[in-house]
Amino acid sequence: MKERNENGLNSVSQIWLIIGVLLIAVNLRPALSSIGPLIDIIQHDLGLSETLLGLLTTLPLIAFGVVSTITALFTKHFGIGNTLLGALIVLAIGIIIRSLGGVFELYLGTILLGIAIAFGNVLIPALTKRNFPHKAGLVTSLYTGVMSLGAALAAGLSVPLAVNLNLGWQGALSIWSLLAVVAIILWIPNLKHINRTVPSRSFKVAIKKLSGSKLVWKLALYMGLQSFMFYVVLAWLPAILIDRGYQASYAGWMLSLSQATGIVGAILVPVWAGSLKDQRLVIILLILIEIIALIALLFPSIGFTEFWVGILGLVLGGTFGLALLLIVLRAHDAETAAELSGIVQSIGYFIAATGPFVVGAIFEITQTWNYALLLLVFVAILKLIMGIGVGKDNKV
């Protein structure tokens, strides 16, 4: 007889479930990170301003903020497994629509894929809490590492796909729908292993209780400031480097480097933090390193651009994985984890949504990236203050 875990899954089912989770995770970033390196090509083709281009990253974050709040409504009615399947289908459709070539389709597809990704962002921590409560650090490391891998591949391959293979920006963006289709096919067998559970409280009651917690708000602000930083780098790092005289291909690979080192951070930090009862030391060290890297990038004469970009990516990957792990660690059970993940990511991504748009507007007004980098240093300091508050071992 095969050994079963506390949720009734045998070892084969557990492995299949992990594979399914990782396939969902790898789909949660390519649709976003593939845009940055292609910004100049899209702008030249469609004649969009920097502010409108910033919306290509901002719109998914707004969708994250709106959808994250109501995700628990879907899971209470359809279950986590079915909700994730629907999200994957919407993701594939959104990627295809965005790649049709027109301005309207570009933004409509962007909104749809943002909605789809929001469900995945919220529900993977809930699945982790429910099915792997005693291995939360390890499982979080695996799926955040895979998320960073997907982001790195998309960032690095976008320009070669568009230019070297003559696919254009439309083809370079559409190709990631294939990854979503693979995830759909391999996720379906998991549906029979993810049992529907009866909710212990209504959506309204859950939101009312969570929104009154100071810890929830600190965690939401920490998540928001972390994501603010991540999506600004994702959207504008290539443009910053191009403005300083680097080639577009180099700028794209620097974004890829930041995502690649983010894989290392996303793998190592949750395992490290998950082995500790108190995560404050981890948070302090990571953010201090982040501030040093930002200051170094603020002064190009310091040099060693590849090193500082790599360090920044390492920290952003680590702090992102840590934010998701904290959602799991601060929740009592899987239902609370889903609700907490929803409200934290909703508030957090509304904050993050302002990042690419504000930074694009700042550059358009000042015609220099230094003010944007100074803003990121200030955001890192705020994140440190919030992080100290959520790093202490406590439950919502």
C-alpha positions as CSV (number, residue, x, y, z in Angstrom):
1,M,0.0,0.0,0.0
2,K,1.4,3.4,-1.0
3,E,2.0,5.8,1.8
4,R,-0.4,8.7,1.9
5,N,0.1,12.2,3.4
6,E,-2.3,14.0,5.7
7,N,-4.4,15.0,2.7
8,G,-4.9,11.5,1.5
9,L,-2.4,11.7,-1.4
10,N,0.0,8.9,-2.2
11,S,3.6,9.6,-3.2
12,V,2.9,9.4,-6.9
13,S,-0.1,11.8,-6.6
14,Q,2.1,14.2,-4.5
15,I,4.8,14.2,-7.2
16,W,2.2,14.8,-10.0
17,L,0.7,17.6,-8.0
18,I,4.1,19.3,-7.5
19,I,4.7,18.9,-11.3
20,G,1.4,20.6,-12.0
21,V,2.1,23.4,-9.5
22,L,5.5,24.0,-11.2
23,L,4.0,24.1,-14.6
24,I,1.5,26.7,-13.5
25,A,4.3,28.6,-11.8
26,V,6.4,28.7,-14.9
27,N,3.5,30.4,-16.8
28,L,3.1,33.2,-14.3
29,R,5.9,35.5,-15.6
30,P,6.8,35.0,-19.3
31,A,3.8,36.9,-20.5
32,L,5.0,39.9,-18.4
33,S,8.8,39.7,-18.7
34,S,8.7,39.2,-22.5
35,I,7.4,42.8,-22.9
36,G,10.3,44.8,-21.5
37,P,13.0,43.9,-24.1
38,L,10.5,44.5,-26.9
39,I,9.3,47.9,-25.7
40,D,11.3,49.9,-28.4
41,I,10.1,47.6,-31.2
42,I,6.4,47.9,-30.1
43,Q,6.7,51.7,-29.7
44,H,8.2,52.1,-33.1
45,D,5.5,49.9,-34.7
46,L,2.5,51.3,-32.8
47,G,3.7,54.8,-32.0
48,L,2.9,54.6,-28.3
49,S,4.3,57.0,-25.6
50,E,6.5,55.9,-22.7
51,T,3.5,56.4,-20.4
52,L,1.2,54.2,-22.5
53,L,4.0,51.6,-22.8
54,G,4.2,51.6,-19.0
55,L,0.5,50.6,-18.9
56,L,1.5,47.3,-20.5
57,T,3.0,46.4,-17.2
58,T,0.6,48.4,-15.1
59,L,-2.6,46.9,-16.4
60,P,-1.8,43.3,-15.3
61,L,-0.9,44.6,-11.8
62,I,-4.3,46.4,-11.6
63,A,-5.9,43.1,-12.6
64,F,-3.9,41.4,-9.9
65,G,-5.2,43.9,-7.4
66,V,-8.9,43.5,-8.4
67,V,-9.0,39.8,-9.0
68,S,-6.9,38.8,-5.9
69,T,-9.6,40.1,-3.6
70,I,-12.3,38.0,-5.1
71,T,-10.3,34.8,-5.8
72,A,-11.7,33.3,-2.6
73,L,-15.2,33.7,-4.0
74,F,-14.2,31.4,-7.0
75,T,-12.5,28.8,-4.8
76,K,-15.5,28.6,-2.4
77,H,-17.7,27.8,-5.4
78,F,-15.5,25.9,-7.8
79,G,-12.6,24.7,-5.7
80,I,-8.9,25.5,-6.1
81,G,-8.2,23.0,-8.9
82,N,-11.0,24.0,-11.2
83,T,-10.3,27.7,-10.6
84,L,-6.6,27.2,-11.6
85,L,-7.7,25.3,-14.7
86,G,-9.9,28.2,-15.8
87,A,-7.1,30.6,-15.2
88,L,-4.7,28.7,-17.4
89,I,-7.3,28.7,-20.2
90,V,-7.8,32.5,-19.9
91,L,-4.1,33.0,-19.8
92,A,-3.6,31.2,-23.2
93,I,-6.4,33.2,-24.7
94,G,-5.1,36.5,-23.4
95,I,-1.6,35.8,-24.8
96,I,-3.0,35.0,-28.2
97,I,-5.2,38.1,-28.3
98,R,-2.4,40.4,-27.2
99,S,-0.3,39.1,-30.1
100,L,-2.8,39.9,-32.9
101,G,-1.0,43.2,-33.7
102,G,-3.4,46.0,-33.0
103,V,-3.4,48.5,-30.1
104,F,-6.8,47.4,-28.8
105,E,-5.9,43.7,-28.9
106,L,-2.6,44.5,-27.2
107,Y,-4.3,46.0,-24.2
108,L,-7.3,43.7,-24.1
109,G,-5.0,40.6,-24.1
110,T,-2.8,42.2,-21.5
111,I,-5.8,42.6,-19.2
112,L,-7.0,39.0,-19.7
113,L,-3.6,37.5,-19.0
114,G,-3.3,39.7,-15.9
115,I,-6.6,38.3,-14.6
116,A,-5.4,34.8,-15.2
117,I,-2.0,35.3,-13.6
118,A,-3.7,36.8,-10.5
119,F,-5.5,33.5,-9.8
120,G,-2.2,31.6,-9.9
121,N,-0.4,34.1,-7.7
122,V,-3.1,33.8,-5.0
123,L,-3.8,30.1,-5.1
124,I,-0.4,28.5,-5.2
125,P,0.4,29.6,-1.6
126,A,-3.0,28.2,-0.6
127,L,-2.2,24.8,-2.3
128,T,1.2,24.8,-0.5
129,K,-0.4,25.4,2.9
130,R,-3.0,22.7,2.3
131,N,-0.9,19.9,0.7
132,F,2.6,20.6,1.9
133,P,2.3,22.4,5.3
134,H,5.5,20.9,6.7
135,K,7.5,21.5,3.6
136,A,6.4,25.1,2.9
137,G,9.9,26.5,2.6
138,L,11.0,23.8,0.1
139,V,7.9,23.9,-2.1
140,T,7.9,27.7,-2.1
141,S,11.5,27.6,-3.2
142,L,10.7,25.3,-6.0
143,Y,7.8,27.2,-7.5
144,T,9.2,30.7,-7.0
145,G,12.5,29.4,-8.6
146,V,10.5,28.1,-11.5
147,M,8.6,31.4,-11.8
148,S,11.9,33.2,-12.0
149,L,13.2,30.7,-14.6
150,G,10.2,31.4,-16.8
151,A,10.8,35.2,-16.4
152,A,14.5,34.8,-17.3
153,L,13.8,32.7,-20.4
154,A,11.2,35.1,-21.7
155,A,13.3,38.2,-21.1
156,G,16.4,36.7,-22.7
157,L,14.6,35.1,-25.7
158,S,12.2,37.9,-26.7
159,V,14.6,39.9,-28.9
160,P,16.2,36.9,-30.6
161,L,12.7,35.5,-31.3
162,A,11.5,38.8,-32.7
163,V,14.6,39.8,-34.6
164,N,16.8,36.8,-35.3
165,L,14.0,34.4,-36.1
166,N,12.0,37.2,-37.8
167,L,8.8,36.5,-35.7
168,G,8.3,40.1,-35.0
169,W,7.1,41.3,-31.6
170,Q,3.7,39.6,-32.2
171,G,5.3,36.2,-32.7
172,A,7.7,36.6,-29.8
173,L,4.8,37.3,-27.5
174,S,2.5,34.6,-28.8
175,I,4.9,31.7,-28.5
176,W,4.4,31.7,-24.7
177,S,0.8,30.5,-25.2
178,L,2.2,27.1,-26.0
179,L,3.6,26.9,-22.5
180,A,0.1,27.6,-21.1
181,V,-1.4,24.9,-23.3
182,V,1.1,22.3,-21.9
183,A,0.2,23.3,-18.4
184,I,-3.6,23.0,-19.1
185,I,-3.1,19.4,-20.4
186,L,-0.9,18.3,-17.5
187,W,-3.0,20.0,-14.8
188,I,-6.3,18.2,-15.7
189,P,-5.2,14.9,-14.1
190,N,-4.6,16.7,-10.8
191,L,-8.3,17.8,-10.5
192,K,-9.4,14.5,-9.1
193,H,-6.7,14.7,-6.3
194,I,-7.7,18.2,-5.1
195,N,-10.8,17.6,-3.1
196,R,-13.4,20.4,-2.6
197,T,-13.8,21.4,1.0
198,V,-16.7,23.1,2.7
199,P,-15.8,26.7,3.6
200,S,-15.9,27.4,7.3
201,R,-16.9,31.0,6.9
202,S,-18.3,33.3,4.2
203,F,-16.2,35.5,2.0
204,K,-17.6,38.7,3.6
205,V,-16.7,37.5,7.1
206,A,-13.2,36.5,6.1
207,I,-12.4,39.8,4.5
208,K,-13.8,41.7,7.4
209,K,-11.7,39.9,9.9
210,L,-8.5,40.0,7.9
211,S,-8.8,43.7,6.9
212,G,-8.9,44.6,10.7
213,S,-5.5,43.0,11.4
214,K,-2.4,45.2,11.5
215,L,-0.2,42.2,10.6
216,V,-2.2,41.7,7.4
217,W,-1.7,45.4,6.4
218,K,2.0,45.2,7.1
219,L,2.3,42.1,5.1
220,A,0.3,43.6,2.3
221,L,2.5,46.8,2.2
222,Y,5.7,44.6,2.3
223,M,4.3,42.6,-0.6
224,G,3.3,45.7,-2.5
225,L,6.6,47.5,-2.1
226,Q,8.5,44.4,-3.1
227,S,6.3,44.0,-6.2
228,F,6.6,47.7,-6.9
229,M,10.4,47.3,-7.2
230,F,10.2,44.0,-9.2
231,Y,7.8,45.3,-11.8
232,V,9.6,48.6,-12.3
233,V,12.8,46.6,-13.0
234,L,10.9,44.3,-15.2
235,A,9.4,47.1,-17.2
236,W,12.2,49.7,-17.4
237,L,15.6,48.1,-16.7
238,P,16.3,47.6,-20.5
239,A,15.2,51.2,-21.2
240,I,17.5,52.5,-18.5
241,L,20.5,50.6,-19.9
242,I,19.7,51.6,-23.5
243,D,19.5,55.2,-22.5
244,R,23.0,54.9,-21.1
245,G,24.3,53.7,-24.5
246,Y,24.0,49.9,-24.3
247,Q,22.6,47.9,-27.2
248,A,19.0,46.6,-27.0
249,S,20.2,43.0,-27.1
250,Y,22.6,43.6,-24.2
251,A,19.9,45.4,-22.2
252,G,17.6,42.4,-22.8
253,W,20.2,40.0,-21.6
254,M,20.8,42.2,-18.5
255,L,17.1,41.8,-17.7
256,S,17.5,38.1,-18.3
257,L,20.5,38.1,-15.9
258,S,18.5,39.8,-13.2
259,Q,15.7,37.2,-13.6
260,A,18.3,34.4,-13.7
261,T,20.0,35.4,-10.5
262,G,16.4,35.9,-9.1
263,I,16.1,32.1,-9.6
264,V,18.9,31.6,-7.1
265,G,17.4,34.0,-4.6
266,A,13.9,32.5,-5.0
267,I,15.3,29.0,-4.4
268,L,17.7,29.7,-1.5
269,V,15.9,32.4,0.5
270,P,12.5,30.6,1.2
271,V,14.4,27.5,2.3
272,W,16.6,29.5,4.6
273,A,13.8,31.6,5.9
274,G,11.5,28.6,6.3
275,S,14.0,27.0,8.6
276,L,13.8,29.9,11.0
277,K,10.9,30.9,13.4
278,D,11.8,34.6,13.0
279,Q,12.5,36.0,9.5
280,R,13.5,39.6,10.5
281,L,17.3,39.0,10.0
282,V,16.7,37.6,6.5
283,I,14.6,40.6,5.6
284,I,17.1,43.2,6.9
285,L,20.1,41.6,5.1
286,L,18.4,41.3,1.8
287,I,17.1,44.8,1.7
288,L,20.4,46.4,2.8
289,I,22.0,44.6,-0.1
290,E,19.2,45.8,-2.4
291,I,19.8,49.4,-1.4
292,I,23.6,49.1,-2.1
293,A,22.9,47.7,-5.6
294,L,20.5,50.5,-6.4
295,I,22.9,53.2,-5.3
296,A,25.6,51.6,-7.5
297,L,23.3,51.6,-10.5
298,L,22.5,55.3,-9.7
299,F,26.2,56.1,-10.4
300,P,27.2,54.5,-13.7
301,S,30.9,55.6,-13.2
302,I,31.1,52.9,-10.5
303,G,31.0,50.3,-13.3
304,F,30.4,46.5,-12.9
305,T,26.9,46.9,-14.3
306,E,26.5,43.1,-14.7
307,F,27.4,42.5,-11.0
308,W,25.0,45.1,-9.6
309,V,22.2,43.9,-11.9
310,G,22.8,40.3,-10.9
311,I,22.8,41.3,-7.2
312,L,19.6,43.3,-7.6
313,G,18.0,40.3,-9.3
314,L,19.1,37.9,-6.6
315,V,17.6,40.1,-3.9
316,L,14.3,40.7,-5.7
317,G,13.9,37.0,-6.4
318,G,14.6,36.2,-2.7
319,T,12.3,38.9,-1.3
320,F,9.5,37.8,-3.6
321,G,9.8,34.1,-2.5
322,L,10.0,35.3,1.1
323,A,6.8,37.4,0.7
324,L,4.9,34.3,-0.6
325,L,6.4,32.1,2.2
326,L,5.3,34.6,4.8
327,I,1.7,34.3,3.6
328,V,1.9,30.6,4.2
329,L,3.7,30.9,7.6
330,R,1.3,33.5,9.0
331,A,-1.8,31.5,8.1
332,H,-3.4,28.9,10.4
333,D,-4.8,26.7,7.6
334,A,-5.3,26.4,3.8
335,E,-8.6,28.4,3.8
336,T,-7.0,31.2,5.8
337,A,-3.9,31.1,3.4
338,A,-6.2,31.5,0.4
339,E,-8.0,34.4,2.0
340,L,-4.8,36.0,3.3
341,S,-3.1,35.5,0.0
342,G,-6.0,37.2,-1.8
343,I,-6.2,40.3,0.4
344,V,-2.4,40.7,0.8
345,Q,-1.8,40.4,-3.0
346,S,-4.8,42.6,-3.8
347,I,-3.5,45.5,-1.7
348,G,0.1,44.7,-2.7
349,Y,-0.5,44.7,-6.4
350,F,-2.5,47.9,-6.3
351,I,0.6,49.5,-4.8
352,A,2.8,47.8,-7.4
353,A,0.6,48.9,-10.2
354,T,1.7,52.5,-9.7
355,G,5.3,51.6,-10.2
356,P,5.9,51.2,-14.0
357,F,3.4,54.0,-14.8
358,V,4.9,56.5,-12.3
359,V,8.5,55.7,-13.3
360,G,7.6,56.0,-17.0
361,A,6.0,59.4,-16.3
362,I,8.9,60.6,-14.2
363,F,11.3,59.8,-17.1
364,E,9.0,61.5,-19.6
365,I,9.0,64.6,-17.5
366,T,12.7,64.7,-16.5
367,Q,14.3,62.8,-19.3
368,T,16.7,61.1,-16.8
369,W,16.5,57.8,-15.0
370,N,18.3,59.1,-11.8
371,Y,15.1,60.3,-10.2
372,A,13.5,56.9,-10.8
373,L,16.4,55.1,-9.1
374,L,16.2,57.5,-6.2
375,L,12.5,56.6,-5.8
376,L,13.5,52.9,-5.7
377,V,15.9,53.5,-2.9
378,F,13.2,55.2,-0.9
379,V,10.8,52.3,-1.6
380,A,13.4,49.9,-0.4
381,I,13.7,51.8,2.9
382,L,9.9,51.7,3.4
383,K,10.0,47.9,2.6
384,L,12.6,47.4,5.3
385,I,10.3,49.1,7.9
386,M,7.3,46.9,6.9
387,G,9.5,43.8,6.7
388,I,10.7,44.1,10.2
389,G,7.0,44.2,11.3
390,V,6.1,41.0,9.5
391,G,9.3,39.0,10.1
392,K,8.4,38.2,13.7
393,D,6.8,34.8,14.3
394,N,3.1,35.4,14.6
395,K,-0.2,34.1,13.1
396,V,-3.0,36.2,11.6
